[in-house]
Amino acid sequence: MGLWTLLEGFLLLANALAILNEDRFLAPRGWSFQEYSGGVKRHSFKGQILGLIYATQYLRVPLILLNLLCIVVKMVSG
């Protein structure tokens, strides 16, 4: 496993987190951001994961550009 494969894996994980819908998937399971907007709960493990999910959803445009770059590199290198 090389560095490129590891980076592709992180990109796929970021894509998976970016497409999660709060209303249909996160809120029914108790992972809504409104529950963890307080100071103490935000520093818990669940709060940190929620922050990561919302950060990936906020940075969708750079994520799209990284996906395009990965596609182009895969097409060129084979």
KANORTA-V956438 format. One record per residue. PSI is psi in degrees with one decimal (none if undefined). BURIAL is 1 if it has 16 or more other ideal C-beta (glycine too) atoms within 10 Angstrom, else 0. D_FIRST is the distance of its C-alpha to the first C-alpha in Angstrom with 1 decimal. Layout:
{{PSI BURIAL D_FIRST} {PSI BURIAL D_FIRST}}
//
This chain:
{{123.7 0 0.0} {-179.2 0 3.8} {-38.3 0 6.9} {-40.5 0 8.2} {-38.9 0 6.2} {-42.0 0 7.2} {-38.1 0 10.5} {-37.4 0 11.0} {-42.4 0 10.7} {-35.3 0 13.3} {-40.8 0 15.3} {-38.1 0 15.6} {-41.7 0 16.7} {-37.6 1 19.2} {-41.3 0 20.5} {-39.4 0 21.1} {-31.2 1 23.0} {-24.8 1 24.9} {-0.5 0 26.5} {130.7 0 27.9} {129.3 0 31.7} {-43.5 1 33.7} {-40.2 0 36.9} {-27.4 0 35.5} {-47.8 0 32.5} {-47.5 1 32.5} {-42.6 0 36.2} {-20.9 0 37.1} {6.2 0 34.6} {22.1 0 36.0} {34.1 1 33.3} {147.8 0 35.6} {-26.3 1 35.5} {-30.0 0 39.2} {-27.8 0 39.1} {26.8 1 36.9} {-6.4 0 38.4} {167.4 0 40.4} {-43.8 0 39.6} {-43.8 0 38.9} {-24.6 0 36.9} {-24.8 0 34.7} {-0.1 0 33.3} {170.0 0 32.4} {-41.8 0 28.9} {-38.4 0 30.0} {-36.8 1 31.4} {-40.1 0 28.3} {-42.0 0 26.3} {-39.3 1 29.1} {-38.5 0 29.0} {-40.7 0 25.3} {-45.2 1 26.2} {-29.2 1 29.2} {-40.9 0 27.4} {-33.2 1 24.9} {-31.4 1 28.0} {-33.3 0 29.8} {46.7 0 27.2} {-36.6 0 26.9} {-47.8 0 27.9} {-30.6 0 25.2} {-38.6 1 22.7} {-41.7 0 24.2} {-39.3 0 23.9} {-36.9 1 20.2} {-42.7 0 19.8} {-41.4 0 21.9} {-41.2 0 20.0} {-40.6 0 16.7} {-45.1 0 18.8} {-43.5 0 20.3} {-40.0 0 17.2} {-36.7 0 15.9} {-36.8 0 19.4} {-44.3 0 19.7} {-21.9 0 16.5} {none 0 16.4}}
//
